[in-house]
Amino acid sequence: MKRALVFGVSGQDGGYLSKLLISKEYIVYGVSRDAEDSNFENLRKLNVLDKIKLISATISDSKSVLQVIMKVKPDEIYNLAGQTSVGLSFKEPMETMKSISLGVLNILEAIRFSEFNIKFYNAGSSESFGKNYNVLDENTSFNPRSPYGVAKSTAFWNVAIYREAYNIYACTGILFNHESPFRKEGFVTKKIISTVCRIANGSNEKLALGNINIFRDWGWAPEYVETMWLMLQQDNPDDFVIATGETISLKDFIDIAFKYFDLNMKDHVIIDNNLLRPIEIEKVIANPTKAKLKLNWKAKTKAKSLVERMIDCELNNTFY
């Protein structure tokens, strides 16, 4: 049985990936800063908590990372850890850089030092492209517009350098926005879904948002984690853009949610300038063709189905 080491196991992607790996008969080791006191509610709801071997480690501490890798001797490492909020990265840029770019560097150095035959997946982000009006694929230059985007870009290039310099099987999945019931309220999609459901159930509150005229490519997280595994099953390591190829506005996302309940968004949405980011990316258009051709993967769930599925999960307290 293969051994997989998952950094960031308690997050949205960590939970879904662990469930996938367990279904493929992996022994899964989940890394958390404090394996005894951390919140593993996601894993519990996915019915995989008792199937994961939990380990305490701090990704920004090189010694801690090396110790866990030497102990587990994994066949595959998946790094899904680090600060996950673009908005929060403007308030906590140092923590963002440490947990993302330094964390990845610590893993790469540990793999190099151990000399184990380890395959490494790094979670990249479309935020690395930043303000870029081209169709975005693996050949598009990065132009980050947030501390989060800068940190993810730094991590991406370190992966590329270690792959070339030390012949390490390391790759980055440049994932565009992907959602699920496990998103926290700090993410705008979860905030929208939760608030719309409360309004539909009789709440008089308003849905307060910042810029709703941005355009994004939104996908379904359980589908996206499959690409992480697929990337490590290839003969040679490579980087991939993972997206649906469909771009819609946040305004349309909101409209779909309210129309689910036959409500008019104009009656319930207010714009709060305090929620505007210092710098905003207006529009992204992704081209995931490479993933389709080389990984034989294509997103099945597009925006409308995604919104409706998240509402169903919210109303019924169910999880995929």
Secondary structure, DSSP 8 states (H G I E B T S, - for coil): --EEEEETTTSHHHHHHHHHHHHTT-EEEEEES-TTTS--HHHHHTT-GGGEEEEE--TT-HHHHHHHHHHH--SEEEE--S---HHHHHH-HHHHHIIIIIHHHHHHHHHHHH----EEEEEEEGGGT-S--S-B-TTS-----SHHHHHHHHHHHHHHHHHHHH--EEEEEEE--EE-TT--TTSHHHHHHHHHHHHHTT----EEES----EE--EEHHHHHHHHHHHTTSSS---EEE--S--EEHHHHHHHHHHTTT--GGGTEEE-GGG--SS---B--B--HHHHHHS-------HHHHHHHHHHHHHHT---
